[in-house]
Amino acid sequence: MMRELEMPRTSAVKNAYVYSVGYSSIFFVGDCVEVKPRTKALAIQRQIANFNANEGSFEAFPIFSRPIPRPEPTDDVQFTVANRSSFIHVDSISIISISTSAVLQIGSNQLIDAESRTKHIRQLQHRPASPS
């Protein structure tokens, strides 16, 4: 259920230090209605470098096309928001990194629907058992 944004608010930020924003992530100051960051990543780690021209297709892995199960709310939650000021004041914020469909927002919104799908593949050499 979408709720209407309350009274318009102004976000006032004195200092914001964000070292790294990556892979479909968002750093946003202000209000918005919807944020829907999406990331698909295929991470292949090999003990011996061997690159094939035909690898890297998301379609080859079902994890990238399966529907994501959405939890159904089981209880009605009622709450009241009382904004005593039309300003959101932030003196200072320091963030090392936001990554892979993450959202850092100073402000208001109605919906954040973030999705990150990552397939990790490790290809290591087989070691023969040592004689005892």
Secondary structure, 3 states (H helix, E strand, C coil): CCCCCCCCCEEEEEEEEEEEEECCCEEEECCCCEECCEEEEEEEEECCCCCCCCCCCHHHCHHHCCCCCCCCCCCCCCCCCCCCCCEEEEEEEEEEEEECCCEEEECCCCEECCEEEEEEEEECCCCCCCCC
